[in-house]
Amino acid sequence: MTESAKEKLDAFTPSKVGQIGMVVRNARSSAEYFSRLYNIRPWFRVKFTDKQTFFRGKEIDLDADILLGFCGGVEIELIQPNNDTETIYSDILRRQNGGIHHIGFFIKGLDEKVSAMKEKGAEPLQWGRLKTKGGAVTRYAYFDTIETCGTVTEYIETKFLGLTMPHMQALVKFSALTGDVERV
C-alpha cells in the first residue's frame, strides 16, 4: 500500500458497516434471488421526489431504481441504473456485469467527513442529495478506496425533520406509511 493510500485510509473513522451496495442489471429479479437464497425480505423501493447528483464534478441525470433489504442489521442496497449516463456504477457493469460495489457507513456530519477526506487528498467520485416523498433527505459521497480497501466507500447521512436518522429495518417499514418507500 502506498503512503498516499495509507493517508486516505486514515481519514475513514466510521464505527460500523451499515450498508452493502450492489449494482445489478435487474433489481427486482435480484431481490427475488436474494430472498430465496439468503431469506432477505421484505424489500423496499425508494421513491425519490427530488435528486441532485454529481459525478467527477459534473452534474448528471442519475436514473436508477434502488431497492433496500436487511440482513443481520446491515442494509443491502440493490442499484439498477436505468439509463446510459456515466456514473460511479457504470464501471462495475462494464467490467463484470455488476456485483458488490461499495460498503456504506451511516454518519453524522457529512460535510466534515468529506472535508477530512479532501485534506487527505481523496476527492469524492460521486456525491449528491436525494429527497423522498415523505421529506427524508439523504446526502451521500462515494470515495475510491479500491486500492486501500478493495471496494468503494460511501458515507451516508439521512435527515428527517432536521434529525439524523439511521437506516434500520423498522424505520424503513415506517417509511412505507409516509410514502418514502414502497414494499416490493
N, C-alpha and C positions, 0 to 999 in steps of 0.2 A: 504494500500500500504506500502510495506516495505521501510526502509530508503534507502537501496541499489537501489530499483526500482525508488525512487524519484530522486536519484542522476543521474541515467541513463536518466530519463525523462528530467532533467535539461540540458543535453547536446544537446538536439534537439532544434534548433533555426531557422528552416526554416520559410519563410514568408507565403506561402500559399500552399495548396494541389494542386499538378499538375497532379496526376495520381491516378486512382483506378485500381488495378490489380486483375484480377480474373483468377483462374486456372480452366480450363474446359477440358472435355473429347474430344470435337469436336469444334474447334474454328470457323469453317465456319458455322456450324448449330447454334452455339451460337450467332454469328454475325447476322445471318438472324433473329433470335428470337428478339434480342435487336433492330434491325432495325424496325421490325413490332411493338413491344411493346412500345419502347421509341423513335422511329424515329431517332435513332443514325445511321447516314450514311454520307458519304461513309466510308468504312472500307479499311484498307491498310495492306498488309502482308509485314513484314520487311524481306529484303533479305540480309543475312549475308555472307560475303566472308571469314571472319576470326573471331574466337572467342576463348576465354580462360576463363574457369570458375573454381572456387574453391568452394567446399562445405566442411565446417568444417575443412578447412586447407588442403584438398587434391584436386588435380586437377581431374576434372571429364569431361566426354563427355556429354555436355548438348545438346540434340537434341530436339528442340521444335519449333513449329510454333507460331509466335507472330503476332496477328492482333491488329491494333490500330484504334480507332474511337474517336470521340469527343462529349461531351455533356456539354453545358454551359461553354466552355473553359477548361474543365477538360478532360485529355486524359483517355480513357477507354482502358485498355490493356487486351486482352484475350490470355492466355498462355496455349498451348496444348502440354504437354510433349509427345514425340514420342518414348521413349524407357523406359526401366526399371531402368535406372541409378538413384540411390538415390540422390535427390536434395531437395532444400527447398520446392518444390512443392509437393513432394511425400506424406507428412503427411496429407495435406488437401484432397488429393484424397482418401487416405485410410479412414480417419475419416468421411468425409461427401460427398465424390464423387465430390469434387470441391467446388468452391464458391469464395467469396471475400477473397483475400489473403493478400493484402498489400495496404498501402497508400504510394504514391511516391511523393518526393519533388525534383524538378529540382534545382540544386545548382551550384555554382562555388566553386572550391577548395575542391574537394572530399577528397584528402589526408588529409587535415587539419581537415575536419569534422570527418573522420574515426579516426584520432589520438585523437581528443577530446572525442570521444565515448570510445576508448580504455582506456584513462586516467580515465574515469568514471566506468571502469570495464565491458563495453559492447563490446564484440568481434563481428565482423560481422559473420553471419552464412554462407552466400554465397556472393561471390563477383566475378567480372570479367570484361572483356573487350570484346566489340562486335564491329566489323568493317563492314561497309556496302559497297556495290559495288561502290557507289559514293564517298567514302572516309570519311564519317562521322564515328567518333569513340565515342562510348558510354561506359563509365565506371560506375559501379554501386556497391552498397553494401547494403545488407539486414541485418537488426538488429532485434533480437527477442524482441519486445516491447509488446508482448501479455499481460503480467502481468500489464504493466503500461498503455497501450493504447487500448488493446483489439484486436490488429492486428499487423502484421509485418510492419515495417517501412523501406522504401527504399530511399536511396539517389542516385540521377541520375545526371551524368554530361556528356553532349554530346558536342563534339567539331568538328568543320568543318573548315579546313584550319587554325587551331590553335585558333579559336574563339569559346567561349562557346555559344551554341545555345539553345534557349528554344524549347520545343516541342509545336508547335502551328499548328492548322489545315492547315493554309496557307503554312507553311514550309513543312509539311508532303506531301501536294499535290504537291509542287515543287519537293520534293524528288522522286516523281514518274517519273519526267523527267530525273533525274540523275541516275535512276536505283536502288536507295536505297530501294524503296518500290514498290509494285505493287498493284493496286486497285483490290479489290475482290468483 
